């Protein structure tokens, strides 16, 4: 395993972060329009989590991908060393058993496929890829933004290859894995609970994007589909994590993405990384 790879144990299960990109010095208003000057510039990460459990390998949210036409310049037609890092961490894409998506935004689906001789083909050729209908419908309901390109180069090839399974948004996946609906950022958004040997952890997806939203839960993200529902979900999940004490893994948290949410002042929280 690469020396700089971050991983965490949850009972007998191991969760590893594979980083695609980490950006520092982001003006907070770029992602959080209501952020005040006290927030300061932010760092955010695009990463996938690999879950090793019961002899199976599960990839959660496979990032942006290489060579894909995207509207944001810093995500467009990139050539990141993600797959080299993936292999250096000890993982072979041909041995992945399952791919789980918290939602189908551009930065959570891209490495589902890669380009071979001008064709987008599955990166994880033996894996079952799990989709929920509300999220797929949301992606395909509009031609805005990158949605048509995401479907064309990252989603439809998975269906064409016969690797897609439709599941419920609250599905028990077995292996100690269970989805929990955390809608608001998108209509079919779900976070992933991981349970092993009496311990639990939550991969958040995008009901929260940065630890500053623990301190200021009312800060909405620029692309929340339903801001009011996103706020309600964020408050509810932060309260649960702080009360129950489970490990949280922030999908876009930089540097130290795993930690515990703690109660602070009334209605606010603190993220304590490990």
Long-range contacts (C-beta under 8 A, 24 or more apart in sequence): 1-88, 1-89, 1-90, 2-85, 2-88, 2-89, 5-85, 5-88, 5-89, 6-256, 6-257, 6-258, 8-201, 8-247, 8-249, 8-258, 8-274, 10-194, 10-195, 10-196, 10-199, 10-200, 10-201, 10-247, 11-176, 11-195, 11-196, 11-197, 11-198, 11-199, 12-53, 12-196, 12-197, 13-51, 13-52, 13-53, 13-176, 13-194, 13-196, 14-51, 14-52, 14-53, 15-49, 15-50, 15-51, 15-52, 15-194, 15-201, 15-203, 15-249, 15-258, 16-49, 16-50, 16-52, 16-89, 16-91, 17-47, 17-48, 17-49, 17-249, 17-257, 18-47, 18-48, 18-49, 18-50, 18-82, 18-85, 18-86, 18-89, 18-91, 19-45, 19-46, 19-47, 19-82, 19-85, 20-46, 20-47, 20-48, 20-63, 20-64, 20-80, 20-82, 20-111, 21-45, 21-46, 21-64, 21-78, 21-80, 22-46, 22-254, 22-255, 23-74, 24-254, 28-212, 30-222, 31-209, 31-210, 31-221, 31-222, 32-210, 32-212, 32-213, 32-219, 32-220, 32-221, 32-222, 33-220, 33-222, 34-218, 34-219, 34-220, 35-212, 35-216, 35-219, 39-212, 39-216, 39-219, 42-210, 42-212, 43-254, 43-255, 44-209, 44-210, 44-252, 44-253, 44-254, 45-252, 45-253, 45-254, 45-255, 45-257, 46-107, 46-252, 47-251, 47-252, 47-257, 48-82, 48-86, 48-111, 49-203, 49-249, 49-251, 50-86, 50-89, 50-91, 51-177, 51-194, 53-175, 53-176, 53-177, 53-194, 53-196, 54-175, 54-176, 56-97, 56-98, 56-175, 57-91, 57-95, 57-96, 57-97, 57-98, 58-96, 58-97, 58-98, 58-99, 58-100, 58-175, 58-177, 59-96, 59-98, 59-99, 59-100, 59-124, 59-127, 60-99, 60-100, 60-101, 60-102, 60-192, 60-203, 61-100, 61-101, 61-102, 61-108, 61-109, 61-203, 61-205, 61-251, 62-99, 62-108, 62-109, 62-110, 62-111, 62-112, 62-123, 62-124, 63-107, 63-108, 63-110, 63-111, 64-106, 64-107, 64-110, 64-111, 65-109, 65-110, 65-111, 65-112, 65-113, 65-114, 65-153, 65-154, 66-110, 66-114, 66-115, 67-114, 67-115, 68-110, 68-149, 68-153, 68-154, 69-149, 69-153, 70-106, 70-146, 70-149, 71-145, 71-146, 72-106, 75-106, 75-107, 82-111, 83-111, 83-114, 83-123, 93-123, 93-124, 93-125, 94-124, 94-125, 94-126, 95-126, 96-124, 96-126, 96-127, 97-126, 97-127, 97-128, 98-127, 98-128, 98-129, 98-130, 98-173, 99-124, 99-127, 99-128, 99-129, 99-130, 100-130, 100-173, 100-177, 100-179, 100-192, 101-129, 101-130, 101-131, 101-135, 102-182, 102-189, 102-190, 102-191, 102-192, 102-203, 102-204, 102-205, 102-206, 102-251, 103-135, 103-185, 103-186, 103-188, 103-189, 103-190, 103-205, 103-206, 104-131, 104-135, 104-136, 104-138, 104-139, 104-150, 104-155, 104-186, 104-188, 105-150, 105-186, 105-206, 105-223, 106-145, 106-146, 106-150, 108-205, 108-206, 108-251, 109-150, 109-154, 109-155, 110-154, 112-154, 112-155, 112-157, 112-158, 113-153, 113-154, 113-157, 113-158, 119-157, 120-152, 120-153, 120-154, 120-157, 121-157, 121-161, 122-157, 122-158, 122-161, 122-163, 125-161, 125-163, 127-163, 128-163, 128-164, 128-165, 129-158, 129-163, 129-164, 129-165, 130-165, 130-167, 130-171, 130-173, 131-155, 131-164, 131-165, 131-166, 131-167, 132-166, 132-167, 132-168, 132-169, 132-171, 132-179, 132-188, 132-190, 133-166, 133-188, 134-169, 134-183, 134-187, 134-188, 135-169, 135-186, 135-187, 135-188, 135-189, 135-190, 136-166, 136-188, 137-187, 137-188, 138-186, 138-187, 138-188, 138-225, 182-207, 182-233, 182-237, 183-226, 183-229, 183-233, 184-224, 184-225, 184-226, 184-227, 184-228, 184-229, 184-230, 184-231, 184-232, 184-233, 184-234, 185-221, 185-223, 185-224, 185-225, 185-230, 185-233, 186-225, 187-225, 187-226, 191-237, 199-246, 199-247, 200-244, 200-246, 200-247, 201-246, 201-247, 201-248, 201-249, 201-258, 202-237, 202-241, 202-246, 202-247, 202-248, 202-249, 203-249, 203-251, 204-237, 204-248, 204-249, 204-250, 204-251, 205-251, 206-251, 206-252, 207-233, 207-234, 207-237, 208-234, 208-237, 208-238, 208-250, 209-250, 209-251, 209-252, 210-250, 210-252, 210-253, 211-250, 211-253, 211-271, 211-273, 214-238, 214-261, 214-264, 214-268, 214-269, 214-270, 214-271, 215-264, 215-268, 215-269, 215-270, 216-268, 217-267, 217-268, 217-269, 235-267, 238-269, 242-269, 247-274
